[in-house]
């Protein structure tokens, strides 16, 4: 009787050593993604020169505006890169004044190849690089994620300043493949 039990256990062990393999073909697809956003998107920016209160004093330049953040998501082909450009697409900066854009260092919860921000960009109707070398990356969403945008005014030619000039400009940001 003992011999039968050993024999049954022996066959059970042989059965567990049998091997079976099954393959499944899986297609993985990640589409190209290039998304860009300015946050918060609900408010415009006002930069207004202030009249002096003392005769002989210069016009006061407004404080820098740092309320906007540049967010993006990029999924790109192997070896590819992207850049973000900025340009004035409507309106004009008043004569004698320059509108300057600076980008801060990346901050936030994103990951990937986030690119290199550029600074001291005088905005015009010509498209200019503001972030270069973007790869597969995301910045995180909303304020405090991505690149902080600092807008400032500079007096370029004091002799060209005129009162009651109130211009509205539209700045367009574009993410594009290199």
GIURTA-V776960 format. One record per backbone hydrogen bond with DSSP energy under -1.0 kcal/mol. NH is the residue of the N-H (numbers start at 1). CO is the residue of the C=O. Records with the same first field share a line. If there is no record, write none. Layout:
NH: CO + CO
//
This chain:
5: 1
6: 2
7: 3
8: 4
9: 5
10: 6
11: 7
12: 8
13: 9
14: 10
15: 11
16: 12
33: 75
35: 73
37: 71
39: 69
50: 60
57: 54
60: 50
65: 151
69: 39
70: 147
71: 37
73: 35
74: 137
75: 33
80: 77
82: 134
83: 176
84: 131
85: 174
86: 128
87: 172
88: 124
89: 170
90: 170
97: 94
98: 154
100: 152
101: 121
102: 150
104: 148
107: 146
111: 138
113: 136
114: 112
116: 132
118: 130
121: 101
123: 99
128: 86
130: 84
131: 84
132: 116
134: 82
135: 113
137: 74
138: 111
139: 72
145: 142
146: 107
147: 70
149: 68
150: 102
151: 65
152: 100
154: 98
156: 96
157: 96
160: 157
161: 158
170: 90
172: 87
174: 85
176: 83
178: 81
//
